Amino acid sequence: MKNNNPSKSERAEFIVAGKAPFKDRLVPVLATAVQSLDGTAGVIALWKSDRERFVTEATYGLDSMIARKLRPMLEKAIPDLGAGRNGFGRISRIAQGLRNPVGGHQVFDPVIAAPLFADDKTIGLMYILRPSSAKQFTASDRRVLSAFAGQAVMSLENVRLASQLAEEHHKTESIVEHSADGIMTIDSKLRILTFNAGMERLTGWKRSEAIGDYCFRVLNLVDNQGRELCRRKCPIARGVSGVYYQRGAITGKDSQKVDVSMSYSLPSPRQPSTTVVNVRDIGTLRQIDNVRSMLLAGVSHELQTPISIIKAYASTLARPDAEWSPQTIRDKLQAIEEESDRLSKLVAKLLYTSQLEARSLPLNMMSVNLPGEVVKVVRRLARNTEIHKFESDFPPDFPGILADPEKIEEVLTNLVDNAVKFSPRGGTINITGKVLDNDIQVTIADEGIGISLQDREKLFERFYRVADSSRKSTPGMGLGLYICKTILEAHGGRIWTEGERGEGSRFIFTLPIPLPEESTVLDSRSASGGRRISGWGWES
């Protein structure tokens, strides 16, 4: 018998995702083929590329014991039997003495095999067996078997497509489930059909609680004035089609309000009436808007004062109907100069903040004696107050640090000046230092009004100022503590605050203690300006 075994390029494995139920689909086709061709048994084998051979996938007319005995013989003979579209062979030469498990003592002999083709490539073989006493298969039998082979391929294709659809469905469900946004579907009666994990996080409702309930009960969407949007402007109830956007706040199960942006994908009247709703938490965007508002308010307020003073003095000096003494002119010009300096400092602080935000501020690193910097800052600020007492306490063996002395002086100035401003009745301001395992720690404590826990969480954000009637007259734009935090983090340190409302405040920061080799290197560079860090990275 001529060996016309199809080459690997002519074979194709019928690949599907997951475990496709091939056998359930193939056995009915195989049984009908056996019965139509007066056969006794049938086998369908599929090509497996990982095994480099055809492997039996479904059998009919063979019990499990005979099938196990027959399988290796058939698999050995399959390549020859299915060499072409009209393949024939006598399997009795390979399986001598094999008895029909149904008929008792008949020997399988005539066999007809037909390849299973998909995209012009062999994906498997179907073959039918008759007892040795039966007639040989005819050309008409071959045509019938070819028709059943085509039917088997269609069944396999259906399994493959169903498996692919199941996999795509699983992928889609996975994407929806793990989306950062909340996603749900709503029917025309405003009942929730699906509810992903993002919606559970946003609302606090469990999926089992939300599905089947009305969407307006779960979301309770309101606008900035507290008006109910779900009932007044529901696009589903209004019969809107296309994409519809809405902003507001939803109230979660725990009564927590969340600012959200909602987009409705609404079907047209001719499509299934299921609406897909995306719900996105825009709390961060609202915070950005608040920062912008605070920036405008703070800048407007802080800049308005020096500008108004400069304008008033300049207008006064420019009056043509008045004669001013040289001393008056000098005083007013001096006031204009002072307010101009104040205005320049405010603008410089804004630019400085932008540099810090962009991490483009260079650091001139060198050895710094921190207790000495504290003494210098306290001596300067003590001239501006008569109701505060300053004390500092550092151990004699307090180590030097590697830092930019100007930036560290700015941190100390901001923190000590804060302590002065926010203890309006005076008291002692205590600056202490201690050594931890790998860091030094400095604490600036005052006896002022203190800070609430709610304010402590936002105190180091840009433009944030604690709302308190007792401090309305305190100047500033809420940038000092943000600058301190950014500078200290650039040096590898951190800062936080402690204390309760009415009990004074404690601002605490840490900085790393340099390794011995770092101190040696930077000490040698200090005389020539140290070493710069740009963008928080080392730079020679």
Disulfide bonds with the S-S distance in Angstrom:
none
